[in-house]
Amino acid sequence: MSLVLYYSINMDENVIFANPQILEPVLPKSSSKKFLKIIIGMLALLIIGFIVFNILTSLTKETKNEKVTLLYWEISQDSKVESIISDFETQHPNIAINSVGQDIKQYTQRVTARIQNNTGPDVFSFHNTWLPIFWSVLAPVPKDTITKADFEKWFYKVMQNDLVKNGAIYGIPLEIDTLSLYINTQIFKAAGLSSPKNWVDFSNIARELTIKDENGKIVTSGAAVGTFDNITHAGDVVSLFLLQNGTDLNDISSTAKSASEALDFYTSFAINDKVWDDTFEPSVISFAKGNVAMFFGYSRDFFTIKSTNPDLLFEIYPVPNLSQNMTIASYWAKGVSIKSKHQKEAMLFLKYLAQKETQQKLFAEQSKTREFGNPYARRDIANLLKDNANVYPFVSQAEDAVSSFFASDTYDNSLNSQMNSYLGDAINSILSGAFPQTAVDSLSKGVSQVREQYSTTLPRAQ
């Protein structure tokens, strides 16, 4: 038996016999080398292709199975979201949320520094007035997370003004809180009075309900207003007087007359009418102890009052108004770091937080351990709180709320703290005998300096 190989060279057919034991074809030497090189090359390509295929397959599997962990920073006093995090993780099994509480003091500096050196959170809380502080480290929210149209439909005007810049959304709110008027029910009933609707009524009632001893010392204050250092939320309260009287906080000098009138009226309660002075404890504590008939506060003050004096009877109403309904908003939002390595997953978390079902669940969970949860940020479910007399007053004013960079209790040691330093100096200078116009002139210069530092422009009150 013989092995026959056919090999074509120069168009001539040659029959070449090979010994079956040797099985070695007789080929021209140069062609044999070329043929061998082709075979080796093809084998090499096959091996490389096989290796690449396996690597890509492995990477695809790892990507599909990779579990992303988002670092979430929340303020220790901020609304807790642990109760809804587990639901999000169930819906997105490839995403875990590591929620870490943060001390509010030095928080703004800590967030900025950590994000800039790539060790910061993926998602973090920030106050509604802090967009100028975090402008460089916040990622804009993409349209597939929430559209601008939906944001405007779901959230209040004040949130649109606070959290949207140059058409881009930079934060999702989980709550709304507005400055409201607390009144001591027992004191008002004993005097046969009802909550004031305007500032004339407020002034008259404050004087009527103030009780002094034989030496002229105030025993019971008709209203906690007039000073700065012992007024809880002093910056917010003074802002209420300024804005309702038509002061433009962005350009105080252009509305200096209205600002002077507002500060003169505010301090009159400690100078002329003598319904409050600096001998009182912080106003929220004084009210809780039954020593004040009227106090301006937020929903969070409800719990401070209850924990201080569980037996105190009080009611909550919208603030008095001048020519238009207006109050101050103070709330927290959630944003995504511009340096997050998992922005897609972080935005999914924001999208989840924006849903009304999430906000309802959070409110319900918080209400299990206290009187009520944080008021809904979404305007389209506000009416669900209408029967709750303790929380609805705060929600009912949200449509007319505005922000103030004099926001108090943020402990930011930056924007708000600097602004309030100038505002406190203005109030204290009037209490010490300075003319309101002089105080306003100094305040205007100080505010302008801080605004330049942060390039801050807040929307004018409408």
Residue pairs with C-beta under 8 A, 6 or more apart in sequence:
1 20
2 17
2 18
2 19
2 20
3 17
3 18
3 19
3 20
3 23
4 15
4 16
4 17
5 16
5 18
5 25
5 26
6 13
6 14
6 15
6 16
7 14
7 16
7 25
7 27
8 14
9 28
9 31
16 25
16 26
18 24
18 25
18 26
27 35
65 94
66 94
67 93
67 94
67 95
67 96
68 94
68 95
68 96
68 342
68 345
69 95
69 96
69 97
69 98
70 95
70 96
70 97
70 98
70 122
70 123
70 340
70 342
70 345
70 346
70 349
71 98
71 100
71 120
71 121
71 122
71 123
72 81
72 85
72 97
72 98
72 99
72 100
72 121
72 122
72 123
72 124
72 349
73 100
73 102
73 111
73 120
73 121
73 123
73 124
73 125
74 80
74 81
74 99
74 100
74 101
74 102
74 124
74 125
75 101
75 102
75 104
75 107
75 125
75 332
76 101
76 102
76 103
76 104
77 104
77 300
78 125
78 332
79 174
79 175
79 332
79 362
79 366
79 373
79 374
80 366
81 99
81 174
81 353
81 362
82 99
83 361
83 362
83 365
83 366
84 352
84 353
84 358
84 361
84 362
84 365
85 97
85 99
87 358
87 361
88 95
88 97
88 349
88 352
89 95
89 96
89 97
91 352
92 345
92 348
94 345
95 345
95 348
95 349
97 349
100 121
102 110
104 410
104 411
105 411
105 413
106 413
107 411
107 412
108 130
108 133
108 134
108 412
108 413
108 414
108 415
109 413
109 414
111 120
111 121
111 124
111 126
111 134
111 137
112 133
112 134
112 136
112 137
113 120
114 120
114 121
115 121
115 137
115 337
115 338
115 339
116 137
116 339
118 339
120 137
120 337
120 339
121 337
122 336
122 337
122 340
122 341
122 342
122 343
122 345
122 346
123 334
123 335
123 336
123 337
123 340
123 346
123 349
123 350
124 334
124 335
124 337
125 332
125 333
125 334
126 133
126 134
126 138
126 171
126 332
126 333
126 334
126 335
127 330
127 331
127 332
127 333
127 407
127 410
127 412
127 416
128 158
128 159
128 162
128 163
128 173
128 329
128 330
128 331
128 332
128 333
128 403
128 407
129 162
129 403
129 404
129 405
129 407
129 410
129 415
129 416
129 458
130 410
130 412
130 415
131 138
131 162
131 163
131 165
131 170
131 171
132 415
132 454
132 455
132 456
133 412
133 414
133 415
133 454
134 170
134 335
135 165
135 455
136 338
137 337
137 338
137 339
138 170
138 171
138 335
138 336
138 337
138 338
139 170
139 335
139 336
139 337
139 338
139 340
139 343
139 346
140 168
140 169
140 170
141 168
141 169
141 170
141 171
141 172
141 336
141 347
141 350
142 347
144 347
145 347
145 348
145 350
145 351
145 354
146 154
146 169
146 172
146 350
146 351
146 354
148 164
148 167
148 169
151 159
151 160
151 164
151 169
152 160
153 380
154 354
154 356
154 378
154 379
154 380
155 173
155 377
155 378
155 379
156 176
156 329
156 377
156 379
156 398
156 399
156 401
157 399
158 329
158 398
158 401
158 402
158 403
159 173
159 176
159 331
159 333
159 377
161 402
161 403
161 458
161 459
162 171
162 329
162 333
162 403
163 169
163 170
163 171
163 172
163 173
163 333
164 170
170 335
171 333
171 334
171 335
172 333
172 334
172 335
172 350
172 353
172 354
173 331
173 332
173 333
173 334
173 377
174 332
174 333
174 334
174 353
174 359
174 362
174 374
174 377
175 331
175 332
175 374
175 375
175 376
175 377
176 329
176 331
176 375
176 376
176 377
176 394
176 395
176 398
176 401
177 298
177 299
177 300
177 329
177 330
177 331
177 374
177 375
177 394
178 298
178 327
178 328
178 329
178 330
178 394
178 395
178 397
178 398
178 401
179 233
179 236
179 237
179 240
179 296
179 297
179 298
179 319
179 327
179 328
179 329
179 330
180 296
180 297
180 298
180 299
180 316
180 317
180 318
180 319
180 327
180 393
180 394
180 397
181 195
181 196
181 294
181 295
181 296
181 316
181 317
181 318
181 319
181 320
182 287
182 294
182 295
182 296
182 297
182 301
182 305
182 314
182 315
182 316
183 195
183 293
183 294
183 314
183 315
183 316
183 317
184 287
184 290
184 292
184 293
184 294
184 312
184 313
184 314
185 313
185 314
185 315
186 290
186 313
187 209
187 220
187 290
187 293
188 194
188 195
188 209
188 293
191 208
191 209
193 205
193 208
193 209
195 315
195 317
196 202
196 204
196 205
196 294
196 320
197 320
197 321
198 320
198 321
198 322
199 244
199 265
199 320
199 321
199 322
201 320
202 223
202 294
202 320
203 269
203 273
205 222
205 223
205 293
205 294
206 222
206 223
206 225
206 269
206 273
206 275
206 293
206 294
207 222
207 273
207 275
208 222
209 220
209 222
209 223
209 293
209 294
210 218
210 220
210 221
210 222
210 273
210 274
210 275
210 293
211 218
211 219
211 220
212 218
212 219
212 274
213 219
216 274
217 279
218 274
218 275
218 276
218 277
218 279
218 280
219 291
220 291
220 292
220 293
221 275
221 276
221 280
221 286
221 291
221 292
221 293
222 275
222 276
222 292
222 293
222 294
223 269
223 275
223 276
223 292
223 293
223 294
223 295
224 231
224 232
224 276
224 280
224 283
224 286
224 287
224 292
224 294
224 295
224 296
225 231
225 237
225 266
225 269
225 270
225 275
225 276
225 294
225 296
226 266
226 267
226 268
226 269
226 270
226 271
226 273
226 275
226 276
226 277
227 234
227 267
227 270
227 276
227 277
227 278
227 427
227 431
228 234
228 238
228 423
228 424
228 427
228 428
229 278
229 424
229 428
230 278
230 280
230 281
230 282
230 283
231 237
231 282
231 283
232 282
232 283
232 284
232 295
232 296
232 297
232 301
232 408
233 296
233 297
233 298
233 330
233 408
233 409
234 408
234 420
234 423
234 424
234 427
235 404
235 406
235 407
235 408
235 416
235 419
235 420
235 423
236 296
236 328
236 330
236 404
236 406
236 407
236 408
237 296
238 262
238 263
238 266
238 406
238 423
238 427
239 249
239 328
239 404
239 406
240 296
240 319
240 326
240 327
240 328
241 262
241 263
241 265
241 266
242 249
242 258
242 259
242 262
242 263
243 249
243 326
243 328
243 402
243 404
243 461
244 262
244 321
244 322
244 323
244 324
244 326
245 258
245 259
245 261
245 262
245 265
245 322
246 255
246 258
246 461
247 255
247 258
247 259
247 262
248 254
248 255
248 460
248 461
249 404
249 405
249 406
249 447
249 458
250 451
250 457
250 458
250 460
252 259
252 440
252 443
252 444
252 447
253 441
253 444
253 448
256 437
256 440
256 441
256 444
259 440
259 443
259 444
260 436
260 437
260 439
260 440
261 436
263 426
263 427
263 430
263 436
263 439
263 440
264 430
264 436
266 427
267 427
267 430
267 431
267 436
269 275
269 276
270 276
270 277
270 278
270 431
271 430
271 431
276 292
280 286
280 291
280 292
281 289
283 292
283 295
283 296
284 295
284 297
284 301
284 304
284 305
285 304
285 308
286 292
286 295
287 295
287 297
287 305
287 314
288 304
288 305
288 308
288 309
288 312
289 308
289 309
290 309
290 312
295 301
296 319
297 305
298 330
298 394
299 372
299 374
299 375
299 391
299 394
302 316
302 371
302 372
302 390
303 370
303 371
305 312
305 314
306 312
306 371
315 389
316 389
316 390
316 393
316 394
317 393
318 325
318 327
318 393
318 396
318 397
319 327
319 397
324 400
325 397
325 400
326 400
326 401
326 402
326 461
327 397
327 400
327 401
327 402
328 401
328 402
328 403
328 404
328 407
329 398
329 401
329 402
329 403
330 403
330 407
330 408
330 409
331 377
334 350
334 353
335 350
336 343
336 346
336 347
336 350
337 346
340 346
352 358
353 359
356 376
356 378
356 380
356 381
359 376
359 377
359 378
359 381
360 376
360 381
360 384
362 373
362 374
363 372
363 373
363 374
363 375
363 376
364 373
365 373
366 372
366 373
366 374
367 373
371 390
372 388
372 390
372 391
375 385
375 391
375 394
375 395
375 398
376 382
376 384
376 385
376 395
379 398
379 399
382 395
382 396
382 398
385 391
385 392
385 395
386 392
402 459
402 461
402 462
403 458
403 459
404 458
405 415
405 416
405 419
405 450
405 456
405 458
406 416
406 419
406 420
406 423
407 416
408 416
408 420
410 416
410 417
411 417
414 454
415 450
415 454
415 456
418 450
418 453
419 446
419 447
419 450
421 446
422 442
422 443
422 446
422 447
422 450
423 443
425 439
425 442
425 443
425 446
426 439
426 440
426 442
426 443
427 439
429 438
429 439
429 442
430 436
430 439
450 456
451 457
